[in-house]
């Protein structure tokens, strides 16, 4: 049996249950560590420290089942039988969030947007009209606490989720991030088995700009900055280096796509694109010569 397929990081798609996140054994941060499960043994966890940290750049911990069994020669892999093989139940159907949540949150009163509009106007000489267009096009939202909401809306204007992020007045992240649906589940406004099916940030603009070249970056922040700086392109974001997948790219078939992975992620993104068909794409190695986690916005706002 191919162990590459036997052991998988826990996701609802793999296990048919809600994903659990644990404290990372390396960086010690809470609820950021995803563990590997054995899909041929009831989807049991392999070991407490076998998994991957979400903080790929600041932590980077990734300990695979292969590493575990290589380092622990006395530990045997569980035997499998047809009876022990786990067949996950079907996932809950995709249930879009009401567009009303997006429209009610559409507000410039977030710490991020105050920085964004001031910084781009001063450093890049972006006009107020252009900034307003970005704000309206991407339906930027804000929470009551002043955190920004990056809504994920697909090409059919179905709302997949809202990524909440906290920024300091200097435009840097302040550590907190979460999702709108988590709050709604906690309030009883969504069923507990509601499942997030992510899509690319900015995807709802695809049908509005059928002739535009598509550019994909990692962070929503970078997509907004580049959309203001180079509006002739349609800028989308994967919401993290691990957010690129063939499933998310299917809707881009027939389009010309340029991808700009952050430095250190070029090979990873190139591999993902090799699994994708029907897309005229180019993965740019432009950022690979810069320090890890450098993106286009860094070069634009803080040129070397």
Protein Blocks (a to p, Z undefined) as FASTA:
>chain_A
ZZklmpccddfklnopacdddddfklopahibccdddfkgoppafbfklccdfblmlnop
acdfklmmmmmmmbccddddfklpccdddddddddddfklmmmmmcfbbfklmmmmmmmm
mmnopafklmmmmmmmnopacdfkopacdddddfkopafbdcdddddfkopaehiacdfk
lmmmmnopacfklccddddehklmmmmmmmbccdddfblklmmmmmmmmmmbccddehia
klgcfklmmmmgoiacdddddehilmmmmmmmmmpghiacdddfklmmpcehiafklmmm
mcZZ
